[in-house]
Amino acid sequence: MITSVEVSEEGGVRYLHFGSHWIQGAMRLAHPDALELEYTRHMMFPLLLHRDTWPRRVLVIGLGAASFTRFLHRHRPRAMQTVVEIEPAVIAAAQHHFRLPAEGRRLRIFIADGYEHVIASDREFDWILVDGYDSKGRTGSLDTLPFYCAARARLADGGILAANLLTRHHGYRGSLERLAAAFAGRAVALPACASGNVVLLAAAGAPVDVGARELLARARSCKRALGLDLLPIAREVAGRGDRFRL
């Protein structure tokens, strides 16, 4: 449950809070479509694993400050986004303070529980982004084996799930084990952010296999084309081995 939704500003950045000092989202006023927080950039890592036309169908669970939605709305204009947010006040804050794009053919917003929405859905998505938390930093049912199994069933061939985890309470090993169990072992944790956030990735369908040099080349291309700097995380991942496999 979210007790309250609050907005603050400092140094040209607007922040979203759920009744505490914890930052739930951010937007730089001078560059509203950029991804301000490091973990939101890590969530975009799957862009390095597919062609420029990917994705076409995106499910975002947890709207927050609408960072993913704004970025994809601008830089992936052919993508159809479905956003599921349980708290109406968060949607109102995103509309009034964080430049949430208007609903239309490219964007649909549902007020619903993310777990229940995925369980009941029969749609397929290329990319599922999971970033849902309450005011105490709890994910609830969004970090369970049944949810991950249901999300796996909603992914198209070649689809990817990206989940943001706060590690200050329980770490991420248990979450990674649950995700791997749902995806037949095809799950990895990206290097941790300075904030302690860790992004987990899982894939369905055709194997992902990208050489380290190619990964860095794609990150440079992404920076030129989208203004999105994934080079720091790409270098860390490339430093783990000659290839990135998922």
Order of alpha helices (4+ residues) and beta strands (2+ residues): beta-beta-beta-alpha-beta-alpha-beta-alpha-beta-alpha-beta-alpha-beta-alpha-beta-beta-beta-alpha-alpha-beta
